[in-house]
Amino acid sequence: MHKVIRQMTQLRLQPLQGAALLKTGETPAPMLSQLSSPPAFNQKSIHTGAAGGFLCAKWNKHNYGPRKWLEYNKTVHPPQETDEEPRKAYVCHMRSNIKYSPDKMWYIAAFVRGMSVDEALKQLNFVLKKGATDVKETILEAQEMAVQRHNVEYKSNLWIAESFVGKGRVFKGMRRHARGRFGHVEYKHCHYFVRLEEGEPPKHYYQEPQTPEQQYEHWLEQMRSRKIINSL
């Protein structure tokens, strides 16, 4: 509190000093410039906008986002034998620093996982979430990359093998409240990663559903295969 009182007293004394300089005939140019923009309150030093503004331009210029995911496209596989099954083509793509919370984006990424590309694009048209637009655009970009750069013959013959989210930049700001108080607010960003693979999607992406009898047999096997520690 005394810091604010000290600054107020300095602001009150500055006009008196300027008036004294005017009486003596000296030029008070530096003093008037200090009065026009006092260093005690600089608007650029406070982050109040969601777009970032001054802090976004100055903060971590050399951070271009994740780079390892795109390096998988440069992998050179060894030649295959004649009797081997042909290796499926794939393409990895991403979009970095999306202005959306990674917790909210996770639901969209998990929703399209294991679908064919056409089915995922059709379903995303009906998802009323902001992040669904970025996911749809990223999948479309990956689909074009697969056809143009990775020798995929039919762009519809692709399915989403991997779809996940990573945490991006987080800008901290302040939000004004009543009675001169303020609260903290975080502007979160996220990275979206997708890998398209050639072929038909699997029937059960996660795990094949089991009947109650099958679950019971699996539980019995686990119980019978237990071992008592430090026993014969």
N, C-alpha and C positions, 0 to 999 in steps of 0.2 A: 504494500500500500504506500510506503514512503517513497518508492520509486516514482509512482504516479504523481504524488504531491511535489516531489523535486522537479519533475518535468513541467508541471503546471507553473511552478514558481519561476523556472527559467523562461517559459513563454511569456510570463507577465513582465519580466525584467528586460526582455529584448526590445520592445517598443521604446522603453525609456532610454536605453542606450542609443537607439537609432535617433531619437529626438535630440539627445545631447550632441551627437555627431553633426546633425543638421544645423544646430546653433553655432557650432565652431566652424562650419563651412567645409568640412571634410566629406568625401563621397562615401556613403554607407552602402555601396553596392553589394559587398559580400553579406552584410547583415540582412539586407532585404531579401536576398536569395535564400538565406536560411529561414526567414519567416515564411516565404512562399511554400517551401517543402521542408519541414522540420525532419531531422533524421529519427526522431523518436517514434514516428508513425509512418511507415512505408507500406503502401497497399500491396506492392509486389512481394512483400515478405510473408503474406498470409495467403494460404491456399483456400479459396472459397468456391471455386468452380469445379464442376464434374469433369470438364474437358482437360483440366490440368493447368493450362495457361503457362505461366512463367516457370513453374516447377517442372512441368512435363518437358519443356524445351531444354532445361538445364540438367535434368536428372538422368544420369547413366546413359550417355550418348552412345557408348560402345556396346550396349546390350541389344543385340538383334534378335533375341529369342532363341529357342532351342535349334540346334543344328544337326544333332546326331540322327534324328529320325529320317531326314532326307538323304543321309549317306547310305541308307539301305538300298536305295535305287541304283547305286553304283557298284553293288556287289557282283563279282564275276564268278559264276559257278563253273565247276569242272565239266567237261563233256560227258555225256551219258552213253551208256552201252545201247546196243540195238534192241536188246530184250527188256530194257527198263521202261517203266511207265514215264511218259513225257512229263517233264516238270511244269507245274502250273505257273503261268506268268502272274506277277503281282506288281503293285505300285503303291508307294507310301506318299502321303501328302499331309499337309498341316496348314493351319492358319493360327498365327500368333497374336497375342495381346488383343483379344476380343473384349470389348467393353461389356462384360457379362460375368456374373458370379460363377465360379467353377462348380459350386454346389448345385446350382440350378441347371447348369449345362450337363451335369452328369446324367440326369434323367433322360435327356434327349439322346445323348451318346449311347446309353445302354438300351434305349428303345429300338434303335435302328441296327444294333449289332446282330449279325447272323442273317440279315435279310438280303435279298437280291437288290441290285441297284435300282431297278425300276420300281420295285415294291417300296423301298425306302423313300424314294423321291415322291411317290404317290402318297405315302402316309405322312410325310413331313408337310405337305400342303394343308393338312387339317390340324396340325399342332399349333395351338394358339399361344406360342411362347416366342419371345424375342430371339432367343438363341437358335431356334429352328431355321431361321433364314441363313445364318452363317454356316450351319451344318449342311444345309442343302447346297449352298454355293460351293463349299469345300468338296463335297462328293462329286458335283458336276465338273469341277476343275480336275479332280483326280481321274474321272472317267475320260476326259479329253486327253490327259497325259498318257493314259494307258493305251489309247488308240494311236496317238501320234508318235510316242517315244518308245513304247515297250511292245510293239508288234502284236497287240491284241486285235484280232480280226473283227469280232462283233462286240460293240460297246455294251450291249444288253447281257452278254455272257460274263457278268461280273457279280460278285457278292461281297459283302462287307465282312471281312475276316477279323478286323480289329477296329475298335472305335472307343476312344477314351479321352479324358480331359486332364490337363495339367494346370497348375496354379501359375498365373502370370504376375504382372506388376500390381502393386497395391499402393495407391496414393492416399495419404492421410490428410484429412481436412478438419475444419471446425464448422459447427452449426450453431447459430445464435439462438438463445432461448430467452425467456422473459427474465426481468430483473437483473439484467447485465450478466447473466450466466451463459455458458456455452457448453456444447457437447462435442464429442469426437465422432467423426464419420469416416468410413473407408470406402474408397472407390476401387473396386476389384476388377481385375482382368483375368482372362484364362486363355490357354492354348488348347486347340482341338486337333487331335491326331486321328487319321483314318488310314487303313490299309485295305485296298481292294484286291481280290484274288480272282483269277479266271476259273470259270466252271460254274456248276450248280451249287447252291447253298446246301449244307447238310440238313437232314430232316430234324435232328435234335442238336442244337448248337451247344447247349450247356450239358445236359445229362438226360439220358433216356428215362422217361417216367416209369416207375415200378409199381406193381400191384402190392397190396398189403401183404400177400403171401411171400413175394420176393423180398420185401423189406424185412420180414420176419426171419427168413432164411439168412439174409446178409447179417442181421444182428446176431443170430446164433453162431455163425462162423467167427464173428469178432469175439464173442464171449468164449468160445472153445479154444481160440488161438491165443488166449492170454497166457502169460507166464509169470510165475511168482518170482520176484527178485531174490537172489541169493539162495536159490533152491537147486535141487538136483535136476 
